[in-house]
Amino acid sequence: MKFFNAFRKKSPWILHYNAGSCNGCDIEILAALGPRYDLERFGVINTGNPKQSDIFLVTGPVTYRSRERLVELYCQIPEPKVVIAVGSCTAAGGVFRGMYNVEDGIDRYIPVDVYVPGCASSPQLIIDAVVESLQILERKSKAIETPFKLFGAVETVAGKLSRLGMAKKVTDAED
Amino acid sequence: MSLVMILLAPLLGGLVYGAERVLRARMQRRQGPPLLQPFYDMFKLMDKRTLIIHAPHALLAVAHFLLLWLAVGALFAGWNLLYIVFLHLFALIVLVLAGYSVRSPYSQVGANRELAALAAYEPILVLLAVGFYLVAGSFDVSAILAHGGYLAQMPLLFAALLIILPIKLKKSPFDTVEAHQEIVGGVEVEYSGLFYEFLYMARFLEYLFVYGLVFLFAGASPLWGLLLVLAVFLLVNLVDNATARVRTDQMVKIIYATAFTMATANIIWISL
């Protein structure tokens, strides 16, 4: 509904995920949320829970270990949602580009709405990206957005696609 | 008058919550969100796509909200205080059931902690009602409010209420039930969209319930009651900003060692 669209950008809740970053950008994100830069004045809360988030802040080049979680977290965020790639690693691999354990950037796996440059990117840039992403969030529809790649086997249950074994009931649950 | 208050209770609670977020920001030298931020959050949550685990899980959140509203409404309407305390207990048991009804470990741990917290503070709420009965001669909230102030006769019970307030408001040092950094909100972890909103609004009602209990201590004069609520509001947020979280078992021990002992001593002292 049109009435509610105005409130999307007044209360963006953030999910922050480190996909193998060196922690440089994570510290800058926490600085942006902290008292000095105070992202909360825009209504931002760092929820840590994908099911209650609107903005997905990802840092780091995607390592092989973290890509499943990245896609899983992206799928768990209910629409409307936006993705912000924080730092050069997340955009194109940065200093890790071409390494054997690293995918170069997250846009191989999930669609990205805003890229933030910098190694490490500054709190000002992150605030700018969040404010920029709010306009995208306001325009978005509630249509389901899918990642580019899915991990693990899938099966069809009652005409719907489901992760393998997820729809089966656990009958012999102990304790 | 009280009917209007009851109907507007979530709005009033939302304002209290918004004021608290501004106050906490100012205590940390931040600008903080606008006063109406909780309502913006509410409207946004209505617009989100809702993911439901299973129907009872979603409905228990609604039941929790409605039961809490009933408890707060009964408090405003001047019903029996003991009933109100047990209605509130019922609302929380519903929430615990919701936490146990999904297989998410965080939800289960959150429900465990919610039960431990209930075991810690519920005796004090009951003793509080008993204290009011012994002094005012009635459990009815309207009769309690007609009597003069209670602070002179129930100072230890008031202190006990102050100690359990952080558990109810989910604040440091007793915020293990929610603990966003370790169990991501506990029982509310699997909720999203519209049904999370009911839990979010239940939080507003919890504020009204707790500050309503504080208000009772002033008795017949509403002005002193409001001043008391304001002082407690500042104190709770100051303590929240100044302390770290304790473990759940430590919390239960601390509550029983201090608040429960003080409450019992005060009851014995009144009835002597």
Contacts between the chains, C-beta under 8 A, distances in Angstrom:
chain1	res1	chain2	res2	distance
A	1	B	47	7.2
A	3	B	43	8.0
A	4	B	43	5.6
A	4	B	44	7.2
A	4	B	46	6.1
A	4	B	47	3.8
A	5	B	47	7.3
A	7	B	40	5.2
A	7	B	43	3.8
A	7	B	44	4.7
A	7	B	47	6.9
A	8	B	44	5.6
A	8	B	47	6.5
A	10	B	37	7.7
A	10	B	40	4.0
A	10	B	44	7.1
A	11	B	37	6.9
A	11	B	40	4.4
A	11	B	41	4.4
A	11	B	43	7.8
A	11	B	44	4.4
A	35	B	28	4.9
A	35	B	29	5.7
A	35	B	30	4.8
A	38	B	25	7.4
A	38	B	30	4.4
A	38	B	31	5.6
A	38	B	32	7.5
A	40	B	21	7.9
A	40	B	25	6.6
A	40	B	30	6.8
A	40	B	32	6.3
A	40	B	33	5.6
A	41	B	25	7.7
A	41	B	30	7.1
A	41	B	31	4.5
A	41	B	32	6.2
A	41	B	33	6.0
A	42	B	33	7.6
A	43	B	33	5.1
A	43	B	34	7.5
A	43	B	37	5.4
A	43	B	40	5.9
A	43	B	41	7.2
A	47	B	180	7.5
A	47	B	184	7.9
A	47	B	185	7.9
A	48	B	180	5.8
A	48	B	181	7.5
A	48	B	184	5.1
A	49	B	184	4.9
A	49	B	185	6.0
A	49	B	189	5.9
A	51	B	51	6.1
A	51	B	189	7.5
A	51	B	190	6.8
A	51	B	191	6.9
A	51	B	192	3.8
A	51	B	196	7.5
A	52	B	191	7.4
A	52	B	192	5.8
A	52	B	196	5.7
A	54	B	44	7.5
A	54	B	48	7.6
A	76	B	51	7.7
A	78	B	48	5.0
A	78	B	49	4.2
A	78	B	50	6.9
A	78	B	51	5.6
A	78	B	192	5.3
A	78	B	193	5.8
A	79	B	48	7.5
A	79	B	49	4.8
A	80	B	47	7.7
A	80	B	48	7.4
A	80	B	49	7.8
A	142	B	47	7.7
A	142	B	49	5.5
A	144	B	49	7.9
A	170	B	103	7.8
